[in-house]
Amino acid sequence: MDRKSEILRAIVKHFIQTAEPVGSKTILVSYHFSVSPATIRNDMATLEKEGLIYQPYTSAGRVPTDEGYRMYVDEMVDYEAEKTKALVALKKIITEYKVEKVRERIYDAVNLLARATGNVSFATVPDNERTFFLGLSNVLKQPEFANDNIRASQVVEVLENDDYFRRLLKKLDTDESIKIFIGKENILEQIQSCSLMVTKYKRDGFKGYIGLLGPTRMNYPFNKAILEEIKHMFEGKKNF
């Protein structure tokens, strides 16, 4: 490809990226042509005479014409290299989209779990290093906590310290079944006034924990059935 064609390609690429008219200095500095600014200007003048670029207004740089785009598309693009870049970009977007959809489903699952059980429901969020929880007010209204400010504050402290709570979940003996930790079976002293139900989930290649926390006076079989059902719905084994 000769220098004039290289300059046209540089103008098209720069305008595509910036939507700004391109001047000779920009072409020279940004695309590292080893010629003088006057040579660049002369080549741009030739390209303009050939109808491949034009000046949109006085004192502006140049932008491609339709004919300039046509030459770029037909003769100047390395389609294989661009395809590689496009596939990398698409893969990144698809991964981000999957994470977003999993997060949405997590929020729905946690919301349903809190409503159905009247306890704190939670799930760890993939690629976000945080735990999403709802229903704290449900538990704090229970007599065990409404009449004991220390107990209530300890539960709040554990849930709001996200790193602390995630480390707790990783230390527990959990798998894809529903595990129940009652009172003193919890390894954190601050929540030994509570029971914890937790299980691991898998969805679209992502893994995490989902469960609920409430007073030891909870309805264990009912809550277990609710958690199991919502987990299956979240994992796509049943419909929401």
Phi and psi in degrees as GROMACS dihedral restraints (atoms count N, CA, C in turn):
[ dihedral_restraints ]
;  ai    aj    ak    al  type     phi  dphi    fc
    3     4     5     6     1   -76.3    20    10
    4     5     6     7     1   172.1    20    10
    6     7     8     9     1   -63.4    20    10
    7     8     9    10     1   -39.1    20    10
    9    10    11    12     1   -61.9    20    10
   10    11    12    13     1   -41.5    20    10
   12    13    14    15     1   -66.3    20    10
   13    14    15    16     1   -38.3    20    10
   15    16    17    18     1   -62.0    20    10
   16    17    18    19     1   -38.4    20    10
   18    19    20    21     1   -67.5    20    10
   19    20    21    22     1   -42.2    20    10
   21    22    23    24     1   -61.2    20    10
   22    23    24    25     1   -43.9    20    10
   24    25    26    27     1   -61.3    20    10
   25    26    27    28     1   -41.4    20    10
   27    28    29    30     1   -63.0    20    10
   28    29    30    31     1   -40.3    20    10
   30    31    32    33     1   -64.4    20    10
   31    32    33    34     1   -46.2    20    10
   33    34    35    36     1   -62.2    20    10
   34    35    36    37     1   -48.0    20    10
   36    37    38    39     1   -61.8    20    10
   37    38    39    40     1   -42.8    20    10
   39    40    41    42     1   -67.0    20    10
   40    41    42    43     1   -40.2    20    10
   42    43    44    45     1   -69.2    20    10
   43    44    45    46     1   -37.3    20    10
   45    46    47    48     1   -59.3    20    10
   46    47    48    49     1   -40.3    20    10
   48    49    50    51     1   -76.3    20    10
   49    50    51    52     1   -34.5    20    10
   51    52    53    54     1  -114.1    20    10
   52    53    54    55     1   -22.4    20    10
   54    55    56    57     1    62.3    20    10
   55    56    57    58     1    20.4    20    10
   57    58    59    60     1  -114.1    20    10
   58    59    60    61     1   139.3    20    10
   60    61    62    63     1   -54.6    20    10
   61    62    63    64     1   144.8    20    10
   63    64    65    66     1  -108.1    20    10
   64    65    66    67     1   126.8    20    10
   66    67    68    69     1   -97.3    20    10
   67    68    69    70     1   168.6    20    10
   69    70    71    72     1   -64.2    20    10
   70    71    72    73     1   -37.3    20    10
   72    73    74    75     1   -63.9    20    10
   73    74    75    76     1   -41.1    20    10
   75    76    77    78     1   -62.0    20    10
   76    77    78    79     1   -44.6    20    10
   78    79    80    81     1   -60.7    20    10
   79    80    81    82     1   -44.3    20    10
   81    82    83    84     1   -64.8    20    10
   82    83    84    85     1   -46.2    20    10
   84    85    86    87     1   -77.3    20    10
   85    86    87    88     1   -44.3    20    10
   87    88    89    90     1   -76.8    20    10
   88    89    90    91     1   -27.7    20    10
   90    91    92    93     1  -116.3    20    10
   91    92    93    94     1     6.5    20    10
   93    94    95    96     1    57.9    20    10
   94    95    96    97     1    47.8    20    10
   96    97    98    99     1   -77.2    20    10
   97    98    99   100     1   134.7    20    10
   99   100   101   102     1   -95.9    20    10
  100   101   102   103     1    53.2    20    10
  102   103   104   105     1  -135.7    20    10
  103   104   105   106     1   174.1    20    10
  105   106   107   108     1   -79.3    20    10
  106   107   108   109     1   159.2    20    10
  108   109   110   111     1   -57.9    20    10
  109   110   111   112     1   -34.5    20    10
  111   112   113   114     1   -64.3    20    10
  112   113   114   115     1   -37.9    20    10
  114   115   116   117     1   -64.8    20    10
  115   116   117   118     1   -42.4    20    10
  117   118   119   120     1   -60.5    20    10
  118   119   120   121     1   -44.5    20    10
  120   121   122   123     1   -62.6    20    10
  121   122   123   124     1   -40.7    20    10
  123   124   125   126     1   -63.8    20    10
  124   125   126   127     1   -42.7    20    10
  126   127   128   129     1   -65.7    20    10
  127   128   129   130     1   -37.9    20    10
  129   130   131   132     1   -66.7    20    10
  130   131   132   133     1   -36.0    20    10
  132   133   134   135     1   -64.5    20    10
  133   134   135   136     1   -39.8    20    10
  135   136   137   138     1   -64.3    20    10
  136   137   138   139     1   -43.8    20    10
  138   139   140   141     1   -61.7    20    10
  139   140   141   142     1   -34.9    20    10
  141   142   143   144     1   -69.1    20    10
  142   143   144   145     1   -41.2    20    10
  144   145   146   147     1   -62.6    20    10
  145   146   147   148     1   -31.6    20    10
  147   148   149   150     1   -81.7    20    10
  148   149   150   151     1    -0.8    20    10
  150   151   152   153     1    78.1    20    10
  151   152   153   154     1    21.5    20    10
  153   154   155   156     1   -97.6    20    10
  154   155   156   157     1   -22.8    20    10
  156   157   158   159     1  -139.8    20    10
  157   158   159   160     1   163.7    20    10
  159   160   161   162     1  -150.5    20    10
  160   161   162   163     1   165.9    20    10
  162   163   164   165     1  -102.2    20    10
  163   164   165   166     1   113.3    20    10
  165   166   167   168     1   -67.0    20    10
  166   167   168   169     1   -28.4    20    10
  168   169   170   171     1  -160.0    20    10
  169   170   171   172     1   164.1    20    10
  171   172   173   174     1   -57.7    20    10
  172   173   174   175     1   139.1    20    10
  174   175   176   177     1    70.9    20    10
  175   176   177   178     1     6.7    20    10
  177   178   179   180     1   -90.0    20    10
  178   179   180   181     1   167.9    20    10
  180   181   182   183     1   -76.8    20    10
  181   182   183   184     1  -158.6    20    10
  183   184   185   186     1  -115.4    20    10
  184   185   186   187     1   153.1    20    10
  186   187   188   189     1  -129.5    20    10
  187   188   189   190     1   157.3    20    10
  189   190   191   192     1   -71.8    20    10
  190   191   192   193     1   147.5    20    10
  192   193   194   195     1   -88.9    20    10
  193   194   195   196     1   175.9    20    10
  195   196   197   198     1   -59.2    20    10
  196   197   198   199     1   -38.7    20    10
  198   199   200   201     1   -65.4    20    10
  199   200   201   202     1   -35.9    20    10
  201   202   203   204     1   -65.1    20    10
  202   203   204   205     1   -43.0    20    10
  204   205   206   207     1   -61.8    20    10
  205   206   207   208     1   -40.6    20    10
  207   208   209   210     1   -60.6    20    10
  208   209   210   211     1   -44.7    20    10
  210   211   212   213     1   -63.8    20    10
  211   212   213   214     1   -40.8    20    10
  213   214   215   216     1   -60.7    20    10
  214   215   216   217     1   -47.3    20    10
  216   217   218   219     1   -66.1    20    10
  217   218   219   220     1   -41.2    20    10
  219   220   221   222     1   -81.6    20    10
  220   221   222   223     1   -30.2    20    10
  222   223   224   225     1  -126.1    20    10
  223   224   225   226     1   -15.2    20    10
  225   226   227   228     1  -118.2    20    10
  226   227   228   229     1    -6.0    20    10
  228   229   230   231     1   -95.2    20    10
  229   230   231   232     1   133.7    20    10
  231   232   233   234     1   -89.4    20    10
  232   233   234   235     1    92.0    20    10
  234   235   236   237     1   -65.9    20    10
  235   236   237   238     1   -33.6    20    10
  237   238   239   240     1   -66.4    20    10
  238   239   240   241     1   -42.4    20    10
  240   241   242   243     1   -64.7    20    10
  241   242   243   244     1   -41.7    20    10
  243   244   245   246     1   -68.5    20    10
  244   245   246   247     1   -33.5    20    10
  246   247   248   249     1   -63.8    20    10
  247   248   249   250     1   -40.7    20    10
  249   250   251   252     1   -60.6    20    10
  250   251   252   253     1   -45.9    20    10
  252   253   254   255     1   -62.2    20    10
  253   254   255   256     1   -41.8    20    10
  255   256   257   258     1   -64.5    20    10
  256   257   258   259     1   -40.8    20    10
  258   259   260   261     1   -68.2    20    10
  259   260   261   262     1   -36.4    20    10
  261   262   263   264     1   -63.7    20    10
  262   263   264   265     1   -45.1    20    10
  264   265   266   267     1   -63.8    20    10
  265   266   267   268     1   -41.6    20    10
  267   268   269   270     1   -65.5    20    10
  268   269   270   271     1   -41.2    20    10
  270   271   272   273     1   -60.1    20    10
  271   272   273   274     1   -41.9    20    10
  273   274   275   276     1   -63.2    20    10
  274   275   276   277     1   -43.6    20    10
  276   277   278   279     1   -66.5    20    10
  277   278   279   280     1   -40.4    20    10
  279   280   281   282     1   -63.2    20    10
  280   281   282   283     1   -41.9    20    10
  282   283   284   285     1   -61.9    20    10
  283   284   285   286     1   -45.2    20    10
  285   286   287   288     1   -62.3    20    10
  286   287   288   289     1   -39.6    20    10
  288   289   290   291     1   -64.6    20    10
  289   290   291   292     1   -42.5    20    10
  291   292   293   294     1   -62.2    20    10
  292   293   294   295     1   -41.0    20    10
  294   295   296   297     1   -61.7    20    10
  295   296   297   298     1   -44.6    20    10
  297   298   299   300     1   -60.2    20    10
  298   299   300   301     1   -43.4    20    10
  300   301   302   303     1   -67.2    20    10
  301   302   303   304     1   -38.8    20    10
  303   304   305   306     1   -64.8    20    10
  304   305   306   307     1   -41.0    20    10
  306   307   308   309     1   -60.2    20    10
  307   308   309   310     1   -44.6    20    10
  309   310   311   312     1   -58.6    20    10
  310   311   312   313     1   -43.1    20    10
  312   313   314   315     1   -69.4    20    10
  313   314   315   316     1   -33.9    20    10
  315   316   317   318     1   -61.8    20    10
  316   317   318   319     1   -46.4    20    10
  318   319   320   321     1   -61.4    20    10
  319   320   321   322     1   -40.7    20    10
  321   322   323   324     1   -63.3    20    10
  322   323   324   325     1   -44.8    20    10
  324   325   326   327     1   -63.4    20    10
  325   326   327   328     1   -44.8    20    10
  327   328   329   330     1   -65.0    20    10
  328   329   330   331     1   -39.7    20    10
  330   331   332   333     1   -61.6    20    10
  331   332   333   334     1   -47.4    20    10
  333   334   335   336     1   -62.0    20    10
  334   335   336   337     1   -41.3    20    10
  336   337   338   339     1   -63.9    20    10
  337   338   339   340     1   -43.0    20    10
  339   340   341   342     1   -65.0    20    10
  340   341   342   343     1   -41.9    20    10
  342   343   344   345     1   -65.9    20    10
  343   344   345   346     1   -41.4    20    10
  345   346   347   348     1   -75.2    20    10
  346   347   348   349     1   -31.5    20    10
  348   349   350   351     1  -104.0    20    10
  349   350   351   352     1   -20.7    20    10
  351   352   353   354     1    70.2    20    10
  352   353   354   355     1    21.5    20    10
  354   355   356   357     1  -120.4    20    10
  355   356   357   358     1   179.3    20    10
  357   358   359   360     1   -73.7    20    10
  358   359   360   361     1   126.6    20    10
  360   361   362   363     1  -113.0    20    10
  361   362   363   364     1   150.3    20    10
  363   364   365   366     1  -150.8    20    10
  364   365   366   367     1   159.4    20    10
  366   367   368   369     1  -155.9    20    10
  367   368   369   370     1   144.2    20    10
  369   370   371   372     1   -80.8    20    10
  370   371   372   373     1   142.3    20    10
  372   373   374   375     1  -100.5    20    10
  373   374   375   376     1   126.5    20    10
  375   376   377   378     1   -65.3    20    10
  376   377   378   379     1   145.6    20    10
  378   379   380   381     1    57.1    20    10
  379   380   381   382     1    26.9    20    10
  381   382   383   384     1  -136.0    20    10
  382   383   384   385     1   -11.6    20    10
  384   385   386   387     1    50.0    20    10
  385   386   387   388     1    44.5    20    10
  387   388   389   390     1  -148.5    20    10
  388   389   390   391     1   165.8    20    10
  390   391   392   393     1  -113.5    20    10
  391   392   393   394     1   131.2    20    10
  393   394   395   396     1   -98.5    20    10
  394   395   396   397     1   128.2    20    10
  396   397   398   399     1  -138.8    20    10
  397   398   399   400     1   152.1    20    10
  399   400   401   402     1  -137.6    20    10
  400   401   402   403     1   159.8    20    10
  402   403   404   405     1    90.2    20    10
  403   404   405   406     1    14.5    20    10
  405   406   407   408     1   -58.9    20    10
  406   407   408   409     1   -38.2    20    10
  408   409   410   411     1   -63.6    20    10
  409   410   411   412     1   -29.2    20    10
  411   412   413   414     1   -57.7    20    10
  412   413   414   415     1   -46.5    20    10
  414   415   416   417     1   -73.5    20    10
  415   416   417   418     1   -40.8    20    10
  417   418   419   420     1   -66.4    20    10
  418   419   420   421     1   -18.9    20    10
  420   421   422   423     1   -81.1    20    10
  421   422   423   424     1   -14.3    20    10
  423   424   425   426     1   -67.8    20    10
  424   425   426   427     1   145.9    20    10
  426   427   428   429     1   -54.1    20    10
  427   428   429   430     1   -36.3    20    10
  429   430   431   432     1   -58.2    20    10
  430   431   432   433     1   -29.0    20    10
  432   433   434   435     1  -109.3    20    10
  433   434   435   436     1   -33.5    20    10
  435   436   437   438     1   -61.7    20    10
  436   437   438   439     1   -30.5    20    10
  438   439   440   441     1   -99.9    20    10
  439   440   441   442     1     7.1    20    10
  441   442   443   444     1  -142.6    20    10
  442   443   444   445     1    93.4    20    10
  444   445   446   447     1   -63.0    20    10
  445   446   447   448     1   -32.9    20    10
  447   448   449   450     1   -66.0    20    10
  448   449   450   451     1   -47.7    20    10
  450   451   452   453     1   -57.5    20    10
  451   452   453   454     1   -46.2    20    10
  453   454   455   456     1   -61.1    20    10
  454   455   456   457     1   -45.3    20    10
  456   457   458   459     1   -67.1    20    10
  457   458   459   460     1   -32.7    20    10
  459   460   461   462     1   -65.6    20    10
  460   461   462   463     1   -42.0    20    10
  462   463   464   465     1   -63.6    20    10
  463   464   465   466     1   -45.7    20    10
  465   466   467   468     1   -60.1    20    10
  466   467   468   469     1   -42.8    20    10
  468   469   470   471     1   -60.5    20    10
  469   470   471   472     1   -43.7    20    10
  471   472   473   474     1   -64.6    20    10
  472   473   474   475     1   -45.1    20    10
  474   475   476   477     1   -68.8    20    10
  475   476   477   478     1   -36.6    20    10
  477   478   479   480     1   -80.8    20    10
  478   479   480   481     1   -17.8    20    10
  480   481   482   483     1   -90.5    20    10
  481   482   483   484     1    88.8    20    10
  483   484   485   486     1   -61.5    20    10
  484   485   486   487     1   -44.4    20    10
  486   487   488   489     1   -59.2    20    10
  487   488   489   490     1   -42.3    20    10
  489   490   491   492     1   -59.9    20    10
  490   491   492   493     1   -47.3    20    10
  492   493   494   495     1   -69.2    20    10
  493   494   495   496     1   -40.3    20    10
  495   496   497   498     1   -64.8    20    10
  496   497   498   499     1   -38.1    20    10
  498   499   500   501     1   -64.5    20    10
  499   500   501   502     1   -37.9    20    10
  501   502   503   504     1   -58.5    20    10
  502   503   504   505     1   -48.6    20    10
  504   505   506   507     1   -60.6    20    10
  505   506   507   508     1   -39.0    20    10
  507   508   509   510     1   -69.0    20    10
  508   509   510   511     1   -27.6    20    10
  510   511   512   513     1   -81.4    20    10
  511   512   513   514     1   -20.7    20    10
  513   514   515   516     1   -72.9    20    10
  514   515   516   517     1   151.7    20    10
  516   517   518   519     1   -82.1    20    10
  517   518   519   520     1    87.9    20    10
  519   520   521   522     1  -121.9    20    10
  520   521   522   523     1   157.8    20    10
  522   523   524   525     1  -150.4    20    10
  523   524   525   526     1  -155.1    20    10
  525   526   527   528     1   -85.3    20    10
  526   527   528   529     1     1.8    20    10
  528   529   530   531     1   -91.4    20    10
  529   530   531   532     1   168.3    20    10
  531   532   533   534     1   -80.8    20    10
  532   533   534   535     1   118.7    20    10
  534   535   536   537     1  -105.5    20    10
  535   536   537   538     1   138.9    20    10
  537   538   539   540     1  -118.5    20    10
  538   539   540   541     1   126.4    20    10
  540   541   542   543     1  -118.1    20    10
  541   542   543   544     1   115.4    20    10
  543   544   545   546     1  -103.3    20    10
  544   545   546   547     1   124.4    20    10
  546   547   548   549     1    50.6    20    10
  547   548   549   550     1  -113.3    20    10
  549   550   551   552     1   -70.8    20    10
  550   551   552   553     1    -8.2    20    10
  552   553   554   555     1   -71.2    20    10
  553   554   555   556     1   -17.9    20    10
  555   556   557   558     1   -71.5    20    10
  556   557   558   559     1   135.2    20    10
  558   559   560   561     1   -78.0    20    10
  559   560   561   562     1   -12.7    20    10
  561   562   563   564     1   -98.2    20    10
  562   563   564   565     1   122.8    20    10
  564   565   566   567     1   -60.6    20    10
  565   566   567   568     1   -33.1    20    10
  567   568   569   570     1   -64.0    20    10
  568   569   570   571     1   -24.1    20    10
  570   571   572   573     1  -115.7    20    10
  571   572   573   574     1    24.9    20    10
  573   574   575   576     1   -77.9    20    10
  574   575   576   577     1    -0.8    20    10
  576   577   578   579     1   -89.3    20    10
  577   578   579   580     1     1.2    20    10
  579   580   581   582     1  -120.6    20    10
  580   581   582   583     1   169.5    20    10
  582   583   584   585     1  -115.3    20    10
  583   584   585   586     1   148.1    20    10
  585   586   587   588     1  -123.9    20    10
  586   587   588   589     1   127.9    20    10
  588   589   590   591     1  -113.1    20    10
  589   590   591   592     1   130.7    20    10
  591   592   593   594     1  -150.6    20    10
  592   593   594   595     1   149.7    20    10
  594   595   596   597     1  -148.7    20    10
  595   596   597   598     1   161.9    20    10
  597   598   599   600     1   -93.8    20    10
  598   599   600   601     1   143.5    20    10
  600   601   602   603     1  -117.2    20    10
  601   602   603   604     1   160.5    20    10
  603   604   605   606     1  -135.0    20    10
  604   605   606   607     1   132.7    20    10
  606   607   608   609     1  -154.5    20    10
  607   608   609   610     1   119.6    20    10
  609   610   611   612     1    52.3    20    10
  610   611   612   613     1    39.7    20    10
  612   613   614   615     1    86.4    20    10
  613   614   615   616     1    -2.4    20    10
  615   616   617   618     1  -103.9    20    10
  616   617   618   619     1   149.3    20    10
  618   619   620   621     1  -128.1    20    10
  619   620   621   622     1   155.1    20    10
  621   622   623   624     1  -177.8    20    10
  622   623   624   625     1  -166.0    20    10
  624   625   626   627     1  -118.5    20    10
  625   626   627   628     1   146.4    20    10
  627   628   629   630     1  -139.8    20    10
  628   629   630   631     1   141.5    20    10
  630   631   632   633     1  -176.3    20    10
  631   632   633   634     1  -165.8    20    10
  633   634   635   636     1  -146.5    20    10
  634   635   636   637     1   156.8    20    10
  636   637   638   639     1  -133.4    20    10
  637   638   639   640     1   131.7    20    10
  639   640   641   642     1  -160.3    20    10
  640   641   642   643     1  -178.1    20    10
  642   643   644   645     1   -64.9    20    10
  643   644   645   646     1   154.8    20    10
  645   646   647   648     1   -61.1    20    10
  646   647   648   649     1   -17.0    20    10
  648   649   650   651     1   -85.2    20    10
  649   650   651   652     1    28.5    20    10
  651   652   653   654     1   -82.1    20    10
  652   653   654   655     1   166.8    20    10
  654   655   656   657     1   -87.9    20    10
  655   656   657   658     1    91.1    20    10
  657   658   659   660     1   -60.1    20    10
  658   659   660   661     1   -53.7    20    10
  660   661   662   663     1   -64.1    20    10
  661   662   663   664     1   -38.4    20    10
  663   664   665   666     1   -63.5    20    10
  664   665   666   667     1   -50.1    20    10
  666   667   668   669     1   -63.8    20    10
  667   668   669   670     1   -38.5    20    10
  669   670   671   672     1   -62.9    20    10
  670   671   672   673     1   -43.9    20    10
  672   673   674   675     1   -62.4    20    10
  673   674   675   676     1   -41.1    20    10
  675   676   677   678     1   -63.5    20    10
  676   677   678   679     1   -47.8    20    10
  678   679   680   681     1   -61.7    20    10
  679   680   681   682     1   -42.7    20    10
  681   682   683   684     1   -64.2    20    10
  682   683   684   685     1   -42.5    20    10
  684   685   686   687     1   -65.5    20    10
  685   686   687   688     1   -44.9    20    10
  687   688   689   690     1   -68.2    20    10
  688   689   690   691     1   -36.4    20    10
  690   691   692   693     1   -59.9    20    10
  691   692   693   694     1   -46.3    20    10
  693   694   695   696     1   -63.1    20    10
  694   695   696   697     1   -38.5    20    10
  696   697   698   699     1   -65.0    20    10
  697   698   699   700     1   -44.2    20    10
  699   700   701   702     1   -63.0    20    10
  700   701   702   703     1   -38.8    20    10
  702   703   704   705     1   -78.0    20    10
  703   704   705   706     1    -3.9    20    10
  705   706   707   708     1    88.0    20    10
  706   707   708   709     1     6.4    20    10
  708   709   710   711     1   -77.7    20    10
  709   710   711   712     1   -20.6    20    10
  711   712   713   714     1  -140.4    20    10
  712   713   714   715     1   158.9    20    10
  714   715   716   717     1   -83.2    20    10
  715   716   717   718     1   144.4    20    10
